[in-house]
Amino acid sequence: MLAAVLGLSACASVDTATRNAPVGLQTATQAPAAVQSYAAPINITGVNVRVPQNLSVSEANSFLPKADIVWREDPFGNRHEQVQVIMQAAAERAAAGHTEGRPVIVDIQMTRFHALTERTRYTVGGTHDIHYYLSLVDAETGQRLTQPQAIEMEFKALGGARALEAMSRGQTQKVRITDHVVAKLDELFRTTPIPAQQRENLLAQY
């Protein structure tokens, strides 16, 4: 009985991690031999943010709704589109500082976007969970330079009096989430390695 339960748990874990994984994502059993890589400057010429329609949405005013998307600061409407707009703006802000090097397009695919519900925001606070896959694509050839990398951002979300005070200063959930995403993407754009053979091609071009 115990062995069967453990087997089912393992299956559930794999499904959660890969349900919205982009094509080409390397799993532990599929990972190729290590290739020497270097972090090289990149010139970001475009950003593509996708929010798959199969991501579930919750409008329940509970402490922790069971859904992929929980977002309330925009008027009631298409939450997938609202999340796409937020992430697109954040990614473009982060990309603005990367204008030298190989021309690339940034590809982001969302898997989770959790802000706070009204009930949580005005009481105990909690955690913002922003999860996505990130990859870089050659802007000229369309060749994928990096395999999709799973990024999981989890940071404190204010609640109660602290949330109200922050909102009075313009620090809404949208502002705080956007600032954190910009900082994380800027770091990733500076440190994500390109395989050695791609770097050699880059040096031959410039």
N, C-alpha and C positions, 0 to 999 in steps of 0.2 A: 504493500500500500504506500509506504513512504517513498519508495523508488519511483512509483507512478506519479505521485504528487510532484516530486522534484523534477521529473521529466516534463510535466505540463508547465511548471514555472519557467523552466529554461526556454521553452517554445514561446511563451508569452513575452518574455524579455526580448527575444530576437525580433519578434513581430513589431514590438513598440519601437525598437531602434531603427528598423529598416522600412517601415510602412511607407514613408514618403521619401526614401533615399533616391537621389538622382542616379541615372544610369552611369556606370563607371565607378561608383563608390567602392573602394577596396575594403573588404572585410578581413578579419584576422586570418581566416583560412585561405584567402585569395591573394594576400599581400605578396608582391614580387620581392625579389632580392633587393637589398638596400642599394640605392644609387646615390652617389655623391652629389649634393645639391648646394646651391648658394643663394643667399638672399640678394637679389639685384634690384636696382631702381626700376620702377615701372611708370609708364605714362598712361594713365587711365583715361580712355577716350569714350567709354560708355559704361553704364550700369544697368543690369537687368535683374529686377526683383520679381520673383514669382511666389504667389500664395495659392497653393493647390486648393481647388474647390472641395476636395475630400477632407480637408481639415474641419473638424467639428467646431461648432460655435455654441456657447451657452449665454443666455440672458438671465439665468437664475441669480437672484440676489442672495447667494449663500456665501459662506466663508471661503470655500474652495470648490468651485464648480468643476465637474469632470468634463473637460473639453479641451481642444487644442487652442482655441482662441477665446480669450476673455478680454473684452475691451468696451469701455463705457463712456469715455470723455467726449466722443463725437456723438452727434444725434443718432437715434436708432436708425439703422440702415444696413447696408451691405458691409459687414465687418471685414470680409476678405479684402475688399477694395480699400477700406480705411487703413488696414494694416499695411497694405501695399504702398499707399501714399506715405505713411510714416517712415517705413523702412527705405523707400526710394529716396526721400528727402535726406535722411541720415546718411545713406551711402554716397549720395552726390556731394554732400558736405565733406565727408571724409576723403573722397576722391579728389577734391579740388586742390589739395596740397601735393598731389603726385602727378607731375607733368614732365618728368624727365626719365628717359630710358625706353624700354621696349613698349610699343603701343599694345595695350591689353583692354579687354572688356571684363568687367567683374560680373560674375553670375552668382546670385543669391537665391536659394530656395528655402522658404520658411517651413518649419515643422511645428513650432509652438510660439504663441505670443500671449503671455499671461500678465495682465495688469490686475488691479484690484477691483472687486465689486464695490458697490456703494456701502454695503454692510461692513466689509472689511476695512475699507478706506477710512470710514468715520469712527472706527473702534480700535482694533488691535494692530492694524497695519499688517505687513507680511513681506512677501518677496516677489519681485518681478522676474519672470522666466521668459527669456528671449532665445529661442533655439533656431538654428538655420544651418544649411550647407553652403560653403563658400568655395568657389573655384575661379581660376583665371583662364581666360581664353585669348589667344593671339588675335588682335584686332584685324590683321591683314589676311591671315590664312584661315581663321576659324578653328585652328588646332587648339585642343585643350592642353594647357601648359601644366596644370596641377589637377590632381584628382579631387573630387568634392571632399572638403574637410568639415567635419561636424563641429559646430561651435555652439556651446551651451553657456549662455550668460545668465547668471543668477545674482541679483543684488537687492539690497534692502529697499522696501517700499514703505513710505511713511504712513502713519495712521493717527487717528484721533486729533488732538490739539496740534501736534507737529505737522500733520498734513494740512490742516486749515491755515496754520501760520505760513507754511511754504507756499500754498496757493495764493495767499495775500501778496507774496513777493513775485508771483508769476511762475513759481516752480510747480507747474502742474505735472501730472503723471507723464503726459506727452513730452514735456520739456525734459524731464529727468531721464526718461527712456531714450529719447533722441540723443542727448548728450553722452550717455553711456555707450550707445551703439556707435556713435561717431568716434569716440576714443578707442573703442575696441577695434573697429575696422581700420583706423589709421595705423594702429599697432600691427595688425595683420598684413596690411599693404606694405609695411616696412620690413617685415620679418618672414613672410611666407617664401620658402625656398623654391627656386626653379631648378629642375634637374640639370646636371652638368652639361648634357648634350644641348639643351636649350640655351644655356649660357654661352656655349661656344658659338652657336648660331648668331646670338646677339652680338658678340664681340666681332664677328665677321662682317656684320652689317654696319657697324658704327665705327 
